[in-house]
Every structure is written in structure tokens, then in C-alpha cells.
């Protein structure tokens, strides 16, 4: 990643501006460029104003309203989620800023910042801070730390930021702002970037060099792997009998879908996907074998268990992907890891290819094609036809299970969660974008959803943050205004953060929200039962006579809540109702909610169970039979755990 020189304007003289005005003007002149395409880096600012930023950043955004679009939010965490959704849909080449007041407004950013950093998505955070000059001590909302006078609540953002600085003098903004842009535009380092702005410094004026405000283009380099490592990888691929590619989020970030598909088609190597990588190949691609890991398909997981070579492309190898270290159990398995981040490329041992996914895959395929070495013709590489037949037949069997889960025997009955997905599957095209993050839906989507385009599947599973879906849908819709955008939420997630419905209504952002009401934390309830927790504290019900939450369901009307926030609401009581409501919502040009109560009994849900283990520690000693049995199963599974070095 590098910067280019000035493209317009004077580079001499000075301008007297406040720190906040200078920052906004600076941000409006920053661009990214990749493959010759230039875009604004910071395309807008989200904000909630209080005494920490109202007269600083707030005034500056008024001053430069034509240069920096503004979006009014309702919750600080949600504003970060919206900015993350926007940046992800924009391929990480465009980002948005989020400004808050000091105190609780700033600390509300922490969850969103963690989500952005974990998922490697750029977002600029501009929280207000306490007075740098300390005219009164403490001021309203100031955290007093007796042993350190330079600590504020904004220091909570340090561990979840990829870059952090506190601007205590005007001139300090210049190096800090440049470093902030560098990190935001760096595909290996990007995440949340925080510039904490003391409220007095925001409003302080200074003579700024015009050079600071020139247009800068941050070129996103397509780093090439080391050639020696690449040759080692080629030899490993040619020697493998059962290779498997794992496509992670890096495939999407580098726009490597096409070259991945070409390599897979020409070599016959099957491609499994993580949550972040799903859609790297569309569902009917001959080499796509679906999701991998704890929420993956039986096809992909069996291939992983027998693979003698695993080629990870842009994946972090989370515990869900590796089944907590139990999935890759071929004693001879080796790994080739292609990743822009050296930290991730060196996981799992094996051969590390540090570089851009698209460039690395292209070079790998170039060397696997027919070529000549010292007059000897090296034939193009392709896996054994029997291996291809094996995984294609397994994929067909899995597709039969998906169809069974989607099947509707009685349209007059309430739908199961899988049937809700099946009805959406009938309706959508490659234009539609589905957003989800938490609960049981990510697992069902990873197993069942048939992706039709490279960016249709938007499941945030790096942080799996409840409350992400609705604000993220707003951000995605801002980045893709002509496409249908769906936020799929359970009742637990909806209750955590419905606030940005008001923003969608205010701005006329026609997102579609599907609320699945199953009266509690269904996903954790199922996990609790599996690990001996007996679904304790996971249902949304009244207390029974014994004090447990096993009474009648709570009389909460989430549809009425969404309607009270200004959204158009369509209620669906049966499969037939739901089919019509989804069609109507897709055609709607206003924010629309589809509300449905789902059938929750496992016996009728139809979703295949987990195809691989996930390590959730179980009580080592207990008197209740459920916990004792769960621990026995835990010990059995844990014995298969393996470190790949």
C-alpha cells in the first residue's frame, strides 16, 4: 500500500481552521485505488452529538456539509455496524467515520470496534474526549484514574483498534491522520482506527499547511507471494491425492472469486468455504462442496477428514472451521496457506504464501498449467477422476438433505426456520443480499443456503454480534442502493438493537427485515442442552412455580414494536402467508418487516445436525446426570484434538 502525490489544488500557504474542521476537510480528500479504480476512502460520517463533539466535529460537519455526507444514528454501536456493513459491501476500499460524544457515547463504540477489527473491516472512530487543558477536573462523564492523569474511557478502545491516538495538540493531528489512513487502506492491517478528540482541542484553531489538504491516493497493493514458497506449494499440490481448498473471507476481499473458480474447474480440486468465504463459488459450481467445520456440510467435512493437502485461502482457521482442532485427521495432512496477513498465513504449519489471494491463486494456477521446463513438458495438473466422482456424489446427497429441510408438507402450518430459508431460496436472485450474525441462523445458513452471487451471503461470524443485522443492512443498502437487502434476525437479536429502524425510516432506506420469533435464545438453548446446561436461562418465558423460566411465553409483540418505530409490517402465521409476505416485502420501496412465529421443535425443523465438533468446555464434576453425560462425550471428542505444527 502506497500513496501518490497531489492531484489538484495549491500546496503552499496555510488555512486557519479548527482541529475538527481540518480533520473533516482532510478526510474529504482521501482516496483509495486498486487495479486502476479510484474511490473516496471516507464517504460519509455517522454521528450522535453531545457535549464532547457537538461544537467541534458537529460544527465542522455543518461547515463542510457539501464535502462530507452525514448520517444520523440512534445507537453508537449500531452506527459502527452500519459503517462496517457499508465497508464490507464496498470491498474495503471505501469506509465511513463514526463520531460520538465523550463518556457513554464513546464506550458504546467498543463492541462495534471489536467486530470491525476481528473481521478486518475498515472503520474510522472519532470519539470525543475529556479536556486536554483540564480547566476543571473532573468534567462531566470523566473517569478519574488516581494513578494516571492521561487515561480516559476512550482507552477501552485501544485493544480493539488497529491504530489509536489521542490528539492533545492541533499539530498532532497531521501525523495521526496520515497514519490512520495508512492503516484503513492496508488490507493486511485494516480494522477499527480510533482518533480520540478532546473536546477543547476539537474547537481550537491553528494555521494548517495547505499541503495537508491535498488529495491523496492510497494505492492498495496486490502483494505477490515469495516465488520459492510458491514453487513449494506447487510441488505439494502435484503430490497430493486428495487436496481440498478452504475459501475464507480473503477471497472476497481481494476479488479472487473468478480465478478461484478457474483454478478449481481446471484442477478438479473441491472448494469448501468458511462463513466469511461462502459465496466464493456459487452453489451450483461443480467444485463447490459447501460450508466447512462445525456448521458445515457432511460433504466438506468428510473431505477435510481425509484430505492429504489443505489449501487455505484468506482464512483465519477459527475453531468453527477446524472443528476445534479435530477436523483434519489424516495423519499425512499438509497445509498451504495463502493470506495477505503473515500472522494468518503461518497458522497450521506447512507452506506459507504471504500475499494477495487473487494474485497468489493466479500464480499458483499459472504454474499448475501445462508448461515447459528444460525442454520437458510438465502436464497440467488435475486430481484423480475417482476423487471428483466421490465428492460430486456426496454433494448431490447433501443437496437432497437441503431439499428435505426446505420441503413444505402443509402450507397451512407455521413454518420451521429451515422452511423460512427455503421460501427465501425460491424468491431471491443473485441481486439479493442476506445479512445475519448470531443465533441459530448462521449455522442453518452455512449448511443450507444456496448462494447465487459472490456477495449475496453476508454473515458476520468473526464476532457473531447480536444486533449487527439491522444497522449492517442499512450500511449495505447505502453501498448497494439498487439491490434488495434482507436482515434476518431472531427475537433475541431483535430485542438487543432495533433502534436503527428509525434511521431506515427517516432516510427512506428500503431494507427488508425478517423477524423469526421463537421465544428465546434458541441457539444457546440447544447448545446448553448438549453440554449439560439444561437450557437454563435461555427461554423468553414467565417464571413457573419452581422459579424457572418454564412458564408461558412472554406476551411480547415484536411486530407491533417494529411498527411503532415507523416500519411497514407484514405478519405471517402460516407458510402460505409467509410466501406472500416475502414477495410483497421484496417488491416494497419502503423499509418493510416480515414477522413470523416459527415452529421450533427439533423433530420438525429438518436441519441436519452438526457435522463436526465444537469445543465448549463442560463441567468436569457435577451431580446432575445431564452434565455427567455431557462431560463423558466432551472427553471423548477432545481426545481427537490435534495441533498442526
N, C-alpha and C positions, 0 to 999 in steps of 0.2 A: 504494500500500500504506500503510495507516494502522493505528493501534491504537485500541482502545476503552478505556473506563475499567474500574474494578474491578467485578466481578460478584458477589463474595462475600467474606466474611472481614473482619477488622479491618485498618485501615490505620494504626494507631498502635502505639507500643511497639516493643520490639526483641526479638530472639531471639539467644542466644549459640550459635553453630554454627561448625563448621569451614568453611573455604572450600569443600571438596568437598561437605559436607552442604548448604550454602547453594545451591550450584550445582544439585545434584540436585533439591532442593525447588523451586527457581526453574523448572527445566525442566519439572517436572510440572504447572506452572500456565500453560503457554503453549499458545495455540490459534490456529488459522487459521480464517478464514471467507471463503467465496466463494459468491456467489449465495444467501446466507442459510443456508448449511450450515456448521456449526461442527465442527471436528475437533481432536484433540490434535496439536500440532506435533511434539513429540518423544515417540514412542510406546514407545520401548524403547532399551536400551543394549547394545551388543556389547562384550565385553571379554576381554582376556588380561592377567592381573595379574603384575606383577614388582615390584621394589623401588621403581619410580618411581610406582606408583599403588595398590599393594596396601593400604596403611594410610590412603590418602586417599580417592580415588574408590571403591575397593573397599569400604572400611568404610562410606562414605556410601550405597552401593547396598544394603548389608545393613540399614542404619538405616532406609531408606525403600523397602524391597522391595515394599511394597504399592502404592506410588505410581509406581515406575519398573521395569517388567519388564526382566529381564536375560537375555541370550543368550550362551552360552559358545562362543567361536570357537576355531579352531586355527591360523589364519594371519591376521596383521594386514591384509594386502592383501585377503584374501578377505572379512574382516569388512566392509570398506568396500564391496566389490562386493555383498555381501548387502544392506547398507543402501541402496545405490543401486537395486538391483532392487526393494526394498520401496517406496522413494520414487517411482520411476517408475510402478509399478503403482498407487500411491495418488494419482496425478495431481499430484505435487509438493506436495500440501497437508499431507502427513504425512511425517516424516523420522525417522531414528534416529541415535543417537550411537555413537561408537566410541572406547573408551578403551584405551590401551596404556601400557606402562612406558616408561622413558627408553631412549635408545640404539637398538639394532636394532629394537625393537618400534615405535618412533616412525618410523624411516626406512622401515620396511616399509609405512607408510601412503602414501608418496609416489605410487606408481603408481595406487592407488585414488583418491587425491585428484585427480590429473590427469584421470582418467576422469570423475569427478563434475563437475569444473569445465568440461571441454570439452563435456560433454553437458548442461550447465545443470541438474543434478540436485542437490537439497539433501542434504548430509550434514554432521553435526557431529563434528569430530575433537577428542578430548581427550587428547593425548599427555602423559605425564609429562615433566618436565624436570629439569635439574640444580638443586642447591640455590641458591635466591636469596640466602641468607645466607652462603654459601661457608664453612662451618665447616671443611671440608677441601677442598683444591684441588690436583689434580683428584679427583673422586669416580669410582667405578666407571662405566665406559661414557661418561665425559665426553670430548668433543672439545675439546682445547686449541688455541685460536687465539691465537698470540702477540701479534697486533696489536689484538685486540678481546676484551675480557673478557665481553661480553654476548652472544656468539654460542654457540649450541649446535646440535646436529644438527637440531633442530626448524626451524631457519632454512631447511632444504631444502624445507619445506612452504610457504614464503612465495610463490614464483612459481606454485604450483599451487592456491593458496587465493584465494577471493574476499574473505575477510576473515581477518586474522591478528592475534593479540595474545598477549603473554606476561604472565601475571598474577603480578607480582612482589610485590604487596602485597594483602591481603584486599580493601580497599575498591576496588581497581582492577577487581574482578570486576563491579561493578554496571554501569558504562558499557559494559564489554566484552561482557557477556552480553546487554545490550539491543541493542547493535549487531549481535551475532551473530544474534539472532532476526530483526532487521530484514532482514538480507541473506538468510537462509534462506527467508524468506517473500516475498521480492521476485522476481517472475517474470522480470524483466529482469536481475537481478544474481546470482541464486542459483547455488550450486555448493558446493564444499567450504569449510567455515568451520572455522578452527583456533583453539582456545584452548589454548595451551601452559601447563601447570600444574607449576611447580617442586614437587618432592616435599615440601619442608618447608612451603611455603605451603599446599598441599592440606590438610595436617593442622593448620594454625594456626587458632585460634578468634578470633572477632570478634563484636561486637554489631551484628547486622544489623537494619535497619529493616523492620518488617513489610510496609511498602509494597512492598518488593522482591519479596515472595512472593504478591502478589495475582494473581488470574487476569487475564491479558492476552490480548486477541483481536487478532491481526494480520490485518486485512482485506486481502484480495488484490484490488486494484482492477482493473477491466476498462477500461483506458485507451482512449479514443477517439482516432482519428487527427484531425489538423487538417482542418477542413472544406474549406479551399481545396485542400489536397493531394488530398482525396477527389474533389472535382469534376474536378481534372486527371486523376485515374485513370479516372473515368467517361468522360470525353471520349476518353481513349486506348483504352479498351475498345470504345467505339462506333465508333471509326475503324479498328479492326483487322479484317483479313480472315482471319487465321489465328492467333488467340490461343491460348495454352497456359498452364494453371495448373500450377505446381510446388508440391506439398504437402510441407512439411517437418515436422519434429518439433513445431514450434509449434502445428500444427493439433491434435495430440493433447493437448499441454499445456494448451491453452485450451478443450478440449472443443468444438472447432469443426467436428467431422465432419458433424453434421446440416446446419448452414447451408451448409457447403461443397457437400454433395450437392445441396441445394436450388438453390443458385446454378448449379451445373453442369447440372442437369437442365433448368432454365428457360432458360438461355442457350445450351446445347449446347456450352459450352467444355470441351474434354477436360482431364483431370486426370492428370498424371504424378506419381510420388512418389519422394522420396529414401528412403534406408534408414530414417531416423528417421520419415518420414512415411507409409511403406507401411501400408495399412490405413485411411488417411483415408477412402477409399471402398472398399467390399468389392469383391472381384474381379469379380463379375458386374454391377456397376453399369454402366449404359450409357455413362457418360463416363470410366470408369477405363481408362487405357491402360498401366498397369503402371509398373515402375521406370524411372528415367531415369539417364543417364550411363554410365560405363564398365561397370557391372554391370546396366544397364537393358535394356529390350526394344527390338527394332528399331522397333516402332510409336512408342513415346515419343520415341526419339532422332531418328527421321525428322521427327516433328512439331516437335521442338526446332530442327532444322536449317533448317526452312522457316518457323518462327514469325516473325510481324512484331511480336508483343507477347508477352512472357513475364511472367506474374503470379506472383511468388514469395511464398508464404505460409508464414512461420515457418521459412525455410531459411537456412542459413549459406553456401550456394553453395560447398561444398567442391570440391576438384579432381575427385573422382569424379563429382559432379553436373554440373560444367561440362565434363567430359572435358578437364580441364587447359586450359581456355580455348579449346577448338576446336569446341564443340558448336553454339553459337548463331551460325551463319554467314550468316544472312540480312543483307545489307548495311543493310536498313532496320529491323532489330530494335530494339525499345524495351523497357524494363523498368518494371514497377510492383512494388515490394517492400513487403509488409505484414509487420511484425515488431515485437514488443514491445521489442526492443533496438535503439536507434538505430544502433549500430555495424553491425549486420547489415542494417538497413533501407536504409542508404546504400551498400551494395555494388552493383556493376554499373552505377552511374549511374542515370539515369531518375528516376522519381517515387517518393519515399519516404513510406510511410504508417507512422508510428511509433504502434503501438497493439496492443491485444489482437486476436488472429486472429479470434475469434468475433464480437466487436463490429464489427471492421473489415469482415469479409465480409458481415455483416448489413447494415451501412450501404451497402456497395457494391451489394448486391443491391437494397436499397430504392430506390436511385437509378437502377438499370438497369430496374426495372419500369415499366410504363406510368404516367405521371404528367402533370400539367398545369403548364405554365409560362406565365404571362401569357396565359391562355386557350388556349394552343396545347397540343394533346395530343401528348406525346412517347411513341411506342410502346415497348413492352417490347423489350429487345434480345435478338436471337438470331443465332447465326452462320449462314452460308450452308448450306443443306441438303446441298450437294455436299461441303462440308468435313466435315460429320458422317458422310456416307456413306463418305468416304475413310478416316477414322480407324477407323470401325467395321469396315470390311472388313479393314484392316490388323491390327486387334486379333484378328479371327477367324483370320487366317493365323498369328498368333503363338500363339494357343491350340492350333492344330494342332501346332505345334512342341513345345509343352509336353506335349501328349498323347503325342507320339512319344518324348520323353525319358522319360516315365513308363512307357511300354509295357514289358511283360514277355513276351518271346517264349518263355522257357523257365524255368519255376518251379523247376527243379532246379539252376539255376546260381547262383553267388554274385551278389548284386545290385550294380549300379552305384550311385554316390552319388545320382544322379537317381532311380533306382528306389526307393531308401530313402525319398526325399521323396514319391514317388508313392504308396507304401504308406501313409505317414502321411496323405497327402491323402485317401485312401479312408476312413481311420479317424476322423479328428477332426471335431469340430463347432465351432461358434463359441465354445464354452466353453473349448476347449483354448488354451493359451498356449505358443508356441515361442520358446526363447531360444538365441541364438547370438551370436558376436562376432568370430571370427577363422578364418583358413584359407580354403579354397575354398568352404565352405558359405555365407558371406554372399552371394557372387556368384550361386551357384546359387539360393539362396532369393529373392534380389531379382528374378531373371529368371523363376523358375518358380512360386513359392509362390502359392497361391490363398487370399488372406485372407478369412476368414468373419466377422470381428468387428473392431471398432475397435482392440482391444488384443491381438489374437491374435499379432501379429508383433512380437517383441521382439528386435531385432538391434542390439547396441551397436556402432555403426560410427564414432562420433566419435573414439574412441581405438583401436578394434578390438583389444581387450586379450585376449590368450590367457590362459586361466584364469578368465575372468569368468563363464562359463556356469553352473557348478555352484553356486557361492555365490549368484549372482544368482537362480537358480531357487528357492533357499531363501527369499530375501527376497520374491520374488514370491508364493510359496506362503503365506508368513505374511500377506501383504496380501490374498490371494485363496484362502483355505483350502479352498473348495468346488470349485475348478476344477482340471482336470488340467494340470500344468505340466511341460513337456519341456525338458531341457537337451541340445542337440545338440552333440557335441564330436568332433573328430578326435583321433587318438592323440597328436599333438604338443601340442595344448591340454590334453588329459587329464593328460599327464605333468607339466605345469607346475604344476597346482594341483588335485589330487584331495582335498585334506585335509578340506574341509567335508562330504564324505560322512559322516565320523564325526559331525558335528553333526546332519546329517539323520537319521542312525540314532538318535542319542541322544534327539532331540526328537520322533521319530516323524513327521517331515515327509516326506510321501509324494511326493517328486519322482520323475520318470522321467528317467533318463539314458540317452541313446543314444550309444554309443561306436562311431565308424566307424574301423576300423583300416585304414590304407593305407600304413603303414610309412614315415612321414616327414612332412616339411613339404611336402605335395603342392602347395599353392597357390604357395608361394615357389619350389618346384622348377619349376613351369610358367612362372612369371614369369622365373626365372633363365634358362631355355632361350630365352625370347622376346627377352631383352635381351643375349644373348651370354655368359651366365654358365655355361652348360653344366650346369645343375643341381648345381653344385659345393656340397658340404656340406649338402645338403638331404634326403638319404635316411637312414633308420634302418637301416643295414646294416653288416656287418663290413667291415673293410678288405680289399681284394683285394691280389694280389701287387704291383701297381704303387703301392700306398699309398692309392688312392682308396677311397671308401666305396661300392663297387660289388659287394661280396661278397653272401653270403646275408643274408636279413632277420634281424634280431636275434630271439632266442627269448624275446621279452617277452610275457607273458600278462597283458594289462590286465584281462581278466575276473577272473582269479584275484586280482589286486590289489584290484579293487573289492569282491570277495567277502571278502577278508581285512580290509577296513575295515568290514564288517558289512552290506553291501548284498546284497539278493537279486539274483542274476544269471541272466539268460536268454541262452544262446548261440544264435546263428542262423547256420547255414552256407549256407543257400540262401534264395531268395526265399520259398519256401513256409514255411520255418522262421521267417523274419523276420515274415511276415504274422501268424502265430500268436503270436509273442513280443510284438509290438507290442500286439495285442489284450489279451494277458494282463497286460502292464505297465500299460496304461491302466486296467484294472479293479482293479489292485492297490492296497491301502491301506497299504502299507509302501514305503519307498524301494527302487526297483527299477531295475536296469540291464539294457539290451539291448545285447549285444555282437555286432558283425557285421564280418567282413572284407569289404571292398568290392572290386569289380573296378575297376582304376584306369586301364586303357588308354584314351587319348583316343578311339580309334576305336570304342569301345563305350559311352562314357559318355553320348552323346546330348545333352549340354548345348550349346546354341548358343554359339558363341564370343563374345568381347566385341564389343559393337555400337558402341563408341566408344573413343577413345584414352585412355591414361593416361600422364602424363609421368613416366617413370622413367629418369633420365639414364644414358646408355650411354657406355662408354669412347670418348673422341674419337680415340685412336690405339691400335692393337693389332695383333699379328701373327697372331692366331688368326682363321680365316675366319668363325667364328660371330659374333665381336664386330664384325668389319668389316661384315658384312651387317646386323647389328642396328643399327649406327650409321647406315648409309645409310637404313634405314627410320625411325629416330628423326628424322633431319634432315628427311625428307620430311613426317612428321607435324607436327613443330614449326613448320614454315612456315605452318601453318594457324592457329597460336595468335593470339588477338586479345584486346586489353584493351578492355573495355566501360566507357567513361567518360561 
